[in-house]
Amino acid sequence: YQRRVRGVKMTNDEKLVKITELEKELRTHQKDVIQLQKKVINLQDKELSAAKAVAQTVEREMKSFSSVVSSNCAAAVAPSRLQAVIKRASAPPKKEEETDRSRNIIFYNVGEEEGEHDTPGTVKVDQEYVEEIVGALNEKFKLSDVKRIGVKTSDKARPIVATLASRENVVTLLRKAKELRETEHYSDIYLSPDRTFEERVERKRTVEIFKKLKADNPTKQYVIRRGVIECV
């Protein structure tokens, strides 16, 4: 019996020793955790400082850019234009069928046959006429579709929308379109991209600002590049 009691006492002592060791180990781990937490806090502080530095740099550069624009091209970039750019940049990607518009080009002031319209015969005539215009620009692009748009009236020819093989073909024709002014038969015809309704409204507004800037600042030269008015 005494041996058993002594045995129990020894077991309890061992347990006390074990508990003491575990407590020491726990305190050690707690110190390690505290050190790691301090490191995390330091890293977060550094990241926050870096983010603030970037934000301050961006703000400083934007103010600098704004001052340049204000002093050299007052009102050249309309706020509505900037809003439209931001809206397009943040908009979700368009579906494939919505992006086909980039391969379209619009021909204005192309004479339209009287009588029936949008028949196979009139469509063929329009396609041949568009091919002649493209040829006048020394290009020979394949046309996959040619059609009139809008409501037919007796006093005005409807625009023609032609679909080309690629967006690059459209860009080429738009760049060379001014050469039509020097031709004998196509000087009244002008070309434009196939814009959405919102883009047409924004384009009209930009052109109005462009004309006003030219009128108010005759000594300066302005151009419209990619929808934005710039001083040159």
Contacts in CASP RR format, 6 or more apart in sequence:
PFRMAT RR
TARGET T0000
AUTHOR 0000-0000-0000
METHOD contacts of the structure
MODEL  1
YQRRVRGVKMTNDEKLVKITELEKELRTHQKDVIQLQKKVINLQDKELSA
AKAVAQTVEREMKSFSSVVSSNCAAAVAPSRLQAVIKRASAPPKKEEETD
RSRNIIFYNVGEEEGEHDTPGTVKVDQEYVEEIVGALNEKFKLSDVKRIG
VKTSDKARPIVATLASRENVVTLLRKAKELRETEHYSDIYLSPDRTFEER
VERKRTVEIFKKLKADNPTKQYVIRRGVIECV
69 76 0 8 1.000
69 77 0 8 1.000
72 231 0 8 1.000
73 213 0 8 1.000
73 220 0 8 1.000
73 222 0 8 1.000
73 229 0 8 1.000
73 230 0 8 1.000
73 231 0 8 1.000
74 213 0 8 1.000
75 209 0 8 1.000
75 213 0 8 1.000
76 209 0 8 1.000
76 213 0 8 1.000
76 222 0 8 1.000
76 228 0 8 1.000
76 229 0 8 1.000
76 230 0 8 1.000
76 231 0 8 1.000
77 228 0 8 1.000
77 229 0 8 1.000
78 205 0 8 1.000
78 206 0 8 1.000
78 209 0 8 1.000
78 229 0 8 1.000
80 202 0 8 1.000
80 205 0 8 1.000
81 202 0 8 1.000
81 205 0 8 1.000
81 206 0 8 1.000
81 227 0 8 1.000
81 228 0 8 1.000
84 198 0 8 1.000
84 202 0 8 1.000
100 163 0 8 1.000
101 194 0 8 1.000
101 195 0 8 1.000
101 196 0 8 1.000
102 167 0 8 1.000
102 170 0 8 1.000
102 193 0 8 1.000
102 194 0 8 1.000
103 163 0 8 1.000
103 164 0 8 1.000
103 165 0 8 1.000
103 166 0 8 1.000
103 167 0 8 1.000
103 169 0 8 1.000
103 170 0 8 1.000
104 161 0 8 1.000
104 162 0 8 1.000
104 163 0 8 1.000
104 164 0 8 1.000
104 170 0 8 1.000
104 193 0 8 1.000
104 194 0 8 1.000
105 161 0 8 1.000
105 162 0 8 1.000
105 164 0 8 1.000
105 170 0 8 1.000
105 173 0 8 1.000
105 174 0 8 1.000
105 191 0 8 1.000
105 192 0 8 1.000
105 193 0 8 1.000
105 194 0 8 1.000
106 149 0 8 1.000
106 159 0 8 1.000
106 160 0 8 1.000
106 161 0 8 1.000
106 162 0 8 1.000
106 191 0 8 1.000
106 192 0 8 1.000
106 193 0 8 1.000
106 194 0 8 1.000
107 130 0 8 1.000
107 133 0 8 1.000
107 159 0 8 1.000
107 160 0 8 1.000
107 161 0 8 1.000
107 162 0 8 1.000
107 189 0 8 1.000
107 191 0 8 1.000
108 159 0 8 1.000
108 189 0 8 1.000
108 190 0 8 1.000
108 191 0 8 1.000
108 192 0 8 1.000
109 157 0 8 1.000
109 188 0 8 1.000
109 189 0 8 1.000
109 190 0 8 1.000
110 126 0 8 1.000
110 129 0 8 1.000
110 130 0 8 1.000
110 133 0 8 1.000
110 157 0 8 1.000
110 159 0 8 1.000
110 160 0 8 1.000
110 189 0 8 1.000
111 129 0 8 1.000
111 157 0 8 1.000
112 122 0 8 1.000
112 126 0 8 1.000
112 148 0 8 1.000
112 152 0 8 1.000
112 157 0 8 1.000
112 158 0 8 1.000
113 122 0 8 1.000
113 125 0 8 1.000
116 122 0 8 1.000
117 148 0 8 1.000
117 152 0 8 1.000
118 147 0 8 1.000
118 148 0 8 1.000
123 146 0 8 1.000
123 147 0 8 1.000
126 146 0 8 1.000
126 147 0 8 1.000
126 148 0 8 1.000
126 160 0 8 1.000
127 143 0 8 1.000
127 146 0 8 1.000
127 162 0 8 1.000
129 160 0 8 1.000
130 143 0 8 1.000
130 146 0 8 1.000
130 160 0 8 1.000
130 162 0 8 1.000
131 143 0 8 1.000
133 180 0 8 1.000
133 186 0 8 1.000
133 189 0 8 1.000
134 140 0 8 1.000
134 141 0 8 1.000
134 143 0 8 1.000
134 173 0 8 1.000
136 179 0 8 1.000
136 180 0 8 1.000
136 183 0 8 1.000
136 185 0 8 1.000
136 186 0 8 1.000
137 173 0 8 1.000
137 176 0 8 1.000
137 177 0 8 1.000
137 179 0 8 1.000
137 180 0 8 1.000
138 176 0 8 1.000
139 169 0 8 1.000
139 172 0 8 1.000
139 173 0 8 1.000
139 176 0 8 1.000
141 164 0 8 1.000
141 165 0 8 1.000
141 169 0 8 1.000
141 172 0 8 1.000
141 173 0 8 1.000
142 164 0 8 1.000
142 165 0 8 1.000
143 162 0 8 1.000
143 163 0 8 1.000
143 164 0 8 1.000
144 163 0 8 1.000
144 164 0 8 1.000
144 165 0 8 1.000
145 161 0 8 1.000
145 162 0 8 1.000
145 163 0 8 1.000
146 160 0 8 1.000
146 161 0 8 1.000
146 162 0 8 1.000
146 163 0 8 1.000
147 160 0 8 1.000
147 161 0 8 1.000
148 158 0 8 1.000
148 159 0 8 1.000
148 160 0 8 1.000
148 161 0 8 1.000
149 158 0 8 1.000
149 159 0 8 1.000
149 160 0 8 1.000
149 161 0 8 1.000
150 158 0 8 1.000
150 159 0 8 1.000
151 158 0 8 1.000
152 158 0 8 1.000
161 194 0 8 1.000
164 170 0 8 1.000
164 173 0 8 1.000
170 193 0 8 1.000
173 191 0 8 1.000
174 191 0 8 1.000
174 192 0 8 1.000
174 193 0 8 1.000
177 190 0 8 1.000
177 191 0 8 1.000
180 186 0 8 1.000
180 187 0 8 1.000
180 189 0 8 1.000
180 190 0 8 1.000
180 191 0 8 1.000
181 187 0 8 1.000
195 203 0 8 1.000
202 227 0 8 1.000
203 227 0 8 1.000
206 224 0 8 1.000
206 227 0 8 1.000
206 228 0 8 1.000
206 229 0 8 1.000
207 224 0 8 1.000
209 229 0 8 1.000
210 222 0 8 1.000
210 224 0 8 1.000
210 229 0 8 1.000
213 220 0 8 1.000
213 222 0 8 1.000
213 229 0 8 1.000
214 222 0 8 1.000
220 231 0 8 1.000
221 231 0 8 1.000
221 232 0 8 1.000
222 229 0 8 1.000
222 230 0 8 1.000
222 231 0 8 1.000
222 232 0 8 1.000
223 229 0 8 1.000
223 230 0 8 1.000
223 232 0 8 1.000
224 230 0 8 1.000
END
